[in-house]
């Protein structure tokens, strides 16, 4: 994961300051978690996998993961 993040952020773009890097990294990780389907977890996004675990065993979670979602990917509970 570190190699993928580094290749897609710091090695591909130039940042004028640290805040620009932090902003781009935040947006990259949001995109990764909500859009990229991973073969290791059954062609689901990481967020979909968390929701599936929440449906199976909600007692292992402190907070409902749907409440932690931001932006356009927000689901209505």
Helices and strands as residue ranges (DSSP letters): H 2-8, H 18-35, G 39-41, H 46-56, G 58-60, G 65-68, G 71-73
